[in-house]
Structure formats: structure tokens, C-alpha cells
Amino acid sequence: MVTVIPGTSTKPEASRLLADYFEGLTGMDDTYLYTGYPIIGTANGPYPIDAVFLSSKYGLVIIDLIEGKDITGYEEKQDESYNKMESKLRNYKELTSKRQLRASISVVTFAPTVNNLVQNLDYPIYNMNNLDDLFDDLEESPYTEEDFKKLLSVLQSISTIRNNRTSRKITKKDSRGDKLRKVEDSIANLDNQQSRAVIETVDGVQRIRGLAGSGKTIVLALKAAYLHAQHPDWKIAVTFNTRALKGQIRDFISTFYIEQTNQPPNWDNLNIIHAWGAPGGGEKNGLYYTFCQHQEINKYKDFREAANIFGYDHAFSGVCKEAIENMNTSVPLYDALLVDEAQDFSKYFLRICYEFLKEPKRLVYAYDELQNLSGSSLPSPEEIFGILPSGKPKVKFDETSHASQDIILEKCYRNPRPTLVTAHALGFGVYRNVDKRTGTGLVQMFDNKELWTEVGYRVAEGDLSEGHEVVLKRDEKSSPKFLEEHSSIDDLIQFNCFEREIDQTEWLVSQIVKNIEEDELLPTDIIVINPDPLKTKGAVAAARAKLYELGYNTHIAGVASPDVFFENANSVTFTGIYRAKGNEAAMVYIINGQDCYESFGNLPTVRNRLFTAITRSKAWVRVLGVGTQMEKLITEYKKVKNHNYTLEFNYPTKEQQKNINLINRDMSVAEKKRVKDANKSIGEINKILAEGLLNVEDIDEEQRKILLSLLKKSEVDADE
């Protein structure tokens, strides 16, 4: 069966008919058809190839498409396509032998609606009636299996965007810098799954799912650049939650676009804008603000106003819901819209994106089911986008389509396996001491247990079902071995406890100096994360001051510009957890880890912060902390290590999960005070009852009945 990867092009009907034909062929394993790809950069700009067929038997076959009935000049078009492709392939040494190109190239034309074709042996042309003759007419290629793999690799490796653009001066074999360079070389190209996700284009809604480090942001940025190259007149927007991602996304798009077209993007038609935005235009612009202006909704609110009305955690969701409800008639602006970090948004923001699009509503949203480790995943497309007046859903994924509307990136290219499993174990509380109120140490769990396998875990032992013991592990398919082979596990991840904060600071500073002076790491290879976003400036002040005294530059991410994370090549980045999201570094230091062990009224939040911080590392991570809480966190980590970096736990039933969510729910400041005051009051009553200073009969009978009734109900619920 031919693997069909349908991209976008200006010849959609001919592309569809060609894809239909090839998808129906049998006996053609390990063959590929791309439509709308590749794009070849020339001195005159981008030159899109309509379609290519790749086969070890026939080599590379370029297929020019004719959408209408006019075939005038098709011979010249074949010559031009051949010359452009040959020129591209000659840039790859592995495809040449002396002065000859080892790759076999053929060119044909497919004109599906043209009848009575006159066949020209030098310039083959086919329609629906004679397309079966194609494989009889093609000459068989002299490819060896190895040669074909090289050709396939060149065509499928759509970008070397992962390459570190900063040159490394390596003088020591097996230094950290040397190890990092080898890892970066190994992941320089996108894998087949990522490449396919970039090219596959849907005339409608498409979602991309994957773990942190699976390449979602890169894929989304490259997809935006690909669409822009194929349709330069389209109005395209890329939006996101973490402001520090803006510069990274812009760099990804620029690099890919210039690689493919030999010219810079037209930023007037390709907008990279934050989700919220504010008045003032330019860099302040955002999708929600633009939507309010474009739809003439006089209800725009900034964060402070929104937080006062809807609360801190629901501010953006609240204003998006209000904007949708106050929209009279949708006035579309964009031809395509791509959303990164969709797990951070409510359905109302995604509805704004949907309403802002022209037909056929080309919306791509990428998200990480495990980014927040929350009990509920993003709702289904039917729930997110709502229902039509007819009662049918506005969006329903079509499994029969050539292009997949639901893409899962299983492989994690950032975190070594032990690091990723540790992050999940601590984030979920898999090996946390049992809480008597819930009967488990778990602080949160997925509603949908299948998510575990979808993001690259597999069942090693037991049963992945409610009420059963299960052991989950990651293998080479989802966590490449080379990410962890360069260093011992005890070097990949370390937890260190100190008696005093000053001891933590001195150790941190000494290690950063060693990383730069001895380990051959660059300042941009290092980030220091403080999990509590409200205390970061004060928490990192001493370490920054000490490094400054020693002659090392540092900065706090987002201070000079909210859109920039790494300021320059000679500065070490210090950051709070929210700025860290979406970014990565080789060496990650997490300070004040004790704050992530236990926290009344927001335990899932602090565990999520620890998870997010650990998963910023693409090589080494150091979790530092002070005092007994840090010692307890280290004890919990040792259990992960003793279980050989697997997750072993009893999967909670729905009732248990409900109780876990209730006990460990995030509380507002006012709610925490109410609970603490209530516990204090009950404690005082119990004390004076025990001391005989108060009789049970002294308590109002009605109040006693209510309290007993509530306690009995709680016991019954617990038994069930």
C-alpha cells in the first residue's frame, strides 16, 4: 500500500484524484506519494513541486498536475521541474557519485479532466483513463536499498531546524559540550512522523498531540511557514500562551521559509501574535484584542479588569466567553490559524479562533495532554466548537480523509527517559506517601486512561484499568536511547538537599561556573528555574549577584522584553516557571524544590510546576532544595529510581479519582482561610469536649443533627 501524505497546493482537485488513485494501489509497500511537496528554493523564489512518488523500484517520479483542460506548455513545465529537482538533489553529497547524480528522476504529467491525449514518449502525460499505464512506461531504477534510503531521507528531512546555530568550540572529548553536540546532531532533522505532520493539510480543523519535547512547536511553526510558501496571499496567524515563545516561533518560521524558498517571509501576511493582546498595535497586538476590534465588540478587557470579574485563574476564559457571546455575526479575517499550547486555553478561545477563520476553517491546534497533568484532557472537537442550528456538530473528525485530522507525536526528543519518567512520577505523586483520606499517594490522574499509551507509555505488567495494579514504562520507540546513553543516570538527574539557602546558592554558582569553564557548555545551555513565579526575583538575586562578581552575565527572562527568553549568547537565564514553559536547555537547575513537595490548597499546582521545570531539560537536570521537605522529595525520587524508572500504581476508580480531585483541589486564598478556620474551630470543640469543659448536650440539637448527617454521608461515600 502506498503511503499518501497530502499537502496543500493550488491544484486541490487534481491532487485529490491522484491521492485517491495511489491510495487504492496494492502490492506497493514502502512507497510514498507526496502532494504539494517539496518546495524548491530558487533565485526567483519558491518553486512548488505538485507531487512526487518515491519507490525503490522506480526512483523519484515528479508528477506535474493540470487542474483544468489546458495542457499548453506542459513539456516545458516537465523540463523545469526536472532541472529544479536535479539541482536540489546535487546539493547532497550522499546522492552523488563523482559528477553523477545517483538518484534516478522521472517526470510525468497528470491531467485528469483532459480527454483524447496524444502520448509523447519523451514527455509522458496521463489522465484517469490511462493512469494504469504509468508503471509500465516508467523505467525501473537501479537503486540499491541503501541508495533509496538516502534519497528518502533527503526528501523527508524537510528541515535541519533543530541545529544549534551557535558554534561550539570543543577541545575536550566527552565534555558536556561534546556530548551535547552529538545529541543535537542526532536530532538535527525532523523524523518521518514530524515531517508528515508539517505537510499534511486539512481543509478544516486539525489537532496535533504529543508530550513536551515531541516537537509540537517546531511542527506548528514549520506548518505555518509551509502554508505561507504554498499560499503567499493567504492571511495566516500563529498564536500561543507563553509570551517568551514568540521569538522562538519567529526564528523557526524564518529558518524554514528561507531554506525552502531562498527569501524571507512576508510578515504582513504571516502574523505571530500572543493570545491576549492589548491596545497600541505592533508587538502589543493579540488575537483576542484583534477579534474584539474586528468584530466591533466593545467588551475588550485587560488582565487586571478580567481578573477582578472572573478571578485570576479564569480571567482569559471569562473574557473569551464574553466576546463569543457578544458577537453578532462572525466577520472572518484569516485563511489559516495555528494555535500552540492549546492545553492552556479554554474552549471559548478556540471558538474565537474558529469564528475568525474564512471557510473552510483551517484551524490547527497543538497541545500536550500531560503538560498540566490535570484530571481532564482537552474536550472533544464536538464539545469545543459547538453545535450547528441543525443539531450537528460544527467540527467532526473524518477518519476516511487522506490527511489525518488527529496527529499524535509519540516520540520525545527532549527529555532522556529517566528524566521524563521522574517528572511524571513526581507530578502525579505515584510514589508519594499514602494519604489516609484518599487511600493513595496520587494527587491527580487522567480521566482517560488511554492517554498513557497515546503519549508513549506501554503496559509492562498488570492491567491499565480502574482498580487494578499496573506498571507503565517507556521504550526506545517513544524515548530514543541515544538521549540517555551519553551520561550515567546519576549524572542525568540529581537531587540535592542543603541545610541553608546560602549553601544552595553557593553550590549553584560553583556548578554554573564549572559548566562554562570546564564542561564546555555555553551560557545559553543553562537555565535556572524557581518554581514559585511570585518569588523569583528575590529568590535568584543572591546567585545572580555572586555570578556578576565573578564576571558572568545573567538575566531574568521576560524583564527586558516579554517576548524574549534567551537574551544573548553570553548570558545565563534565570526564570520563573511560567516563562520557562515552551523553552529548553541542556543543563537545568531547579532551586527551592522543597516548595514542590507539599502545599495546602494547591498541591496539584506545585507538583505541576515541578513536572514542567524538570521537562525543560534535554540532557541534565539538578533539583535543589532546603530542609526536611526537600529530604522528603528526595526520598520520593529514590523510589522512582528503585523502580527502575517505571510507574507502578493502582489505577484509581472513578469514585477514588473524584475523592482525589476533591481532597487535592486547588483553593483560593479565601477558601484556604475558611478551611483552616473551620478545622481550628472543630479542633477547639473537640478539645473542650474531651476536657469536660463542654457537654455534647450543650451544642444546639439542630446543629448536631446537621453535623452528624454530613459525617454519616461522608462515611457512606467513602465506603462506596
Rosetta blueprint (number, residue, H / E / L):
1 M L
2 V L
3 T E
4 V E
5 I E
6 P E
7 G L
8 T L
9 S L
10 T L
11 K L
12 P H
13 E H
14 A H
15 S H
16 R H
17 L H
18 L H
19 A H
20 D H
21 Y H
22 F H
23 E H
24 G L
25 L L
26 T L
27 G L
28 M L
29 D L
30 D L
31 T L
32 Y E
33 L E
34 Y E
35 T E
36 G L
37 Y L
38 P L
39 I E
40 I E
41 G E
42 T E
43 A L
44 N L
45 G E
46 P E
47 Y E
48 P E
49 I L
50 D L
51 A E
52 V E
53 F E
54 L E
55 S E
56 S L
57 K L
58 Y L
59 G E
60 L E
61 V E
62 I E
63 I E
64 D E
65 L E
66 I L
67 E L
68 G L
69 K L
70 D L
71 I L
72 T L
73 G L
74 Y H
75 E H
76 E H
77 K H
78 Q H
79 D H
80 E H
81 S H
82 Y H
83 N H
84 K H
85 M H
86 E H
87 S H
88 K H
89 L H
90 R L
91 N L
92 Y L
93 K H
94 E H
95 L H
96 T E
97 S E
98 K L
99 R L
100 Q E
101 L E
102 R L
103 A L
104 S L
105 I E
106 S E
107 V E
108 V E
109 T E
110 F E
111 A L
112 P L
113 T L
114 V L
115 N L
116 N L
117 L L
118 V L
119 Q L
120 N L
121 L L
122 D L
123 Y L
124 P L
125 I E
126 Y E
127 N L
128 M L
129 N L
130 N L
131 L H
132 D H
133 D H
134 L H
135 F H
136 D H
137 D H
138 L L
139 E L
140 E L
141 S L
142 P L
143 Y L
144 T L
145 E H
146 E H
147 D H
148 F H
149 K H
150 K H
151 L H
152 L H
153 S H
154 V H
155 L H
156 Q H
157 S L
158 I L
159 S L
160 T L
161 I L
162 R L
163 N L
164 N L
165 R L
166 T L
167 S L
168 R L
169 K L
170 I L
171 T L
172 K L
173 K L
174 D L
175 S L
176 R H
177 G H
178 D H
179 K H
180 L H
181 R H
182 K H
183 V H
184 E H
185 D H
186 S H
187 I L
188 A L
189 N L
190 L L
191 D L
192 N H
193 Q H
194 Q H
195 S H
196 R H
197 A H
198 V H
199 I H
200 E L
201 T L
202 V L
203 D L
204 G L
205 V E
206 Q E
207 R E
208 I E
209 R E
210 G E
211 L L
212 A L
213 G L
214 S L
215 G L
216 K H
217 T H
218 I H
219 V H
220 L H
221 A H
222 L H
223 K H
224 A H
225 A H
226 Y H
227 L H
228 H H
229 A H
230 Q H
231 H L
232 P L
233 D L
234 W L
235 K L
236 I E
237 A E
238 V E
239 T E
240 F E
241 N L
242 T L
243 R L
244 A L
245 L H
246 K H
247 G H
248 Q H
249 I H
250 R H
251 D H
252 F H
253 I H
254 S H
255 T H
256 F H
257 Y H
258 I H
259 E H
260 Q H
261 T H
262 N L
263 Q L
264 P L
265 P L
266 N L
267 W L
268 D L
269 N L
270 L E
271 N E
272 I E
273 I E
274 H E
275 A L
276 W L
277 G L
278 A L
279 P L
280 G L
281 G L
282 G H
283 E H
284 K H
285 N L
286 G E
287 L H
288 Y H
289 Y H
290 T H
291 F H
292 C H
293 Q H
294 H H
295 Q L
296 E L
297 I L
298 N L
299 K L
300 Y L
301 K L
302 D L
303 F H
304 R H
305 E H
306 A H
307 A H
308 N H
309 I H
310 F H
311 G L
312 Y L
313 D L
314 H L
315 A H
316 F H
317 S H
318 G H
319 V H
320 C H
321 K H
322 E H
323 A H
324 I H
325 E H
326 N L
327 M L
328 N L
329 T L
330 S L
331 V L
332 P L
333 L L
334 Y E
335 D E
336 A E
337 L E
338 L E
339 V E
340 D L
341 E L
342 A H
343 Q H
344 D H
345 F L
346 S L
347 K H
348 Y H
349 F H
350 L H
351 R H
352 I H
353 C H
354 Y H
355 E H
356 F L
357 L E
358 K E
359 E E
360 P E
361 K E
362 R E
363 L E
364 V E
365 Y E
366 A E
367 Y E
368 D L
369 E L
370 L L
371 Q L
372 N L
373 L L
374 S L
375 G L
376 S L
377 S L
378 L L
379 P L
380 S L
381 P H
382 E H
383 E H
384 I H
385 F H
386 G L
387 I E
388 L L
389 P L
390 S L
391 G L
392 K L
393 P E
394 K L
395 V L
396 K L
397 F L
398 D L
399 E L
400 T L
401 S L
402 H L
403 A L
404 S L
405 Q L
406 D E
407 I E
408 I E
409 L E
410 E L
411 K L
412 C L
413 Y L
414 R L
415 N L
416 P L
417 R H
418 P H
419 T H
420 L H
421 V H
422 T H
423 A H
424 H H
425 A H
426 L H
427 G H
428 F H
429 G L
430 V L
431 Y L
432 R L
433 N L
434 V L
435 D E
436 K L
437 R L
438 T L
439 G L
440 T E
441 G L
442 L L
443 V L
444 Q L
445 M L
446 F L
447 D L
448 N L
449 K L
450 E L
451 L H
452 W H
453 T H
454 E H
455 V L
456 G L
457 Y E
458 R E
459 V E
460 A E
461 E E
462 G E
463 D L
464 L L
465 S L
466 E L
467 G L
468 H L
469 E E
470 V E
471 V E
472 L E
473 K E
474 R E
475 D L
476 E L
477 K L
478 S L
479 S L
480 P L
481 K L
482 F H
483 L H
484 E H
485 E H
486 H L
487 S L
488 S L
489 I H
490 D H
491 D H
492 L H
493 I E
494 Q E
495 F E
496 N E
497 C E
498 F E
499 E L
500 R L
501 E H
502 I H
503 D H
504 Q H
505 T H
506 E H
507 W H
508 L H
509 V H
510 S H
511 Q H
512 I H
513 V H
514 K H
515 N H
516 I H
517 E H
518 E L
519 D L
520 E L
521 L L
522 L L
523 P H
524 T H
525 D H
526 I E
527 I E
528 V E
529 I E
530 N E
531 P L
532 D L
533 P L
534 L L
535 K L
536 T H
537 K H
538 G H
539 A H
540 V L
541 A H
542 A H
543 A H
544 R H
545 A H
546 K H
547 L H
548 Y H
549 E H
550 L L
551 G L
552 Y L
553 N E
554 T E
555 H E
556 I E
557 A L
558 G L
559 V L
560 A L
561 S L
562 P L
563 D L
564 V L
565 F L
566 F L
567 E L
568 N L
569 A L
570 N L
571 S E
572 V E
573 T E
574 F E
575 T E
576 G E
577 I H
578 Y H
579 R H
580 A H
581 K L
582 G L
583 N L
584 E L
585 A E
586 A E
587 M E
588 V E
589 Y E
590 I E
591 I L
592 N L
593 G H
594 Q H
595 D H
596 C H
597 Y L
598 E L
599 S L
600 F L
601 G L
602 N L
603 L H
604 P H
605 T H
606 V H
607 R H
608 N H
609 R H
610 L H
611 F H
612 T H
613 A H
614 I H
615 T L
616 R L
617 S E
618 K E
619 A E
620 W E
621 V E
622 R E
623 V E
624 L E
625 G E
626 V E
627 G H
628 T H
629 Q H
630 M H
631 E H
632 K H
633 L H
634 I H
635 T H
636 E H
637 Y H
638 K H
639 K H
640 V H
641 K H
642 N H
643 H L
644 N L
645 Y L
646 T L
647 L E
648 E E
649 F E
650 N E
651 Y L
652 P L
653 T L
654 K H
655 E H
656 Q H
657 Q H
658 K H
659 N H
660 I H
661 N H
662 L H
663 I H
664 N L
665 R L
666 D L
667 M L
668 S L
669 V H
670 A H
671 E H
672 K H
673 K H
674 R H
675 V H
676 K H
677 D H
678 A H
679 N H
680 K H
681 S H
682 I H
683 G H
684 E H
685 I H
686 N H
687 K H
688 I H
689 L H
690 A H
691 E L
692 G L
693 L L
694 L L
695 N L
696 V H
697 E H
698 D H
699 I L
700 D L
701 E H
702 E H
703 Q H
704 R H
705 K H
706 I H
707 L H
708 L H
709 S H
710 L H
711 L H
712 K H
713 K H
714 S H
715 E H
716 V H
717 D H
718 A H
719 D H
720 E L
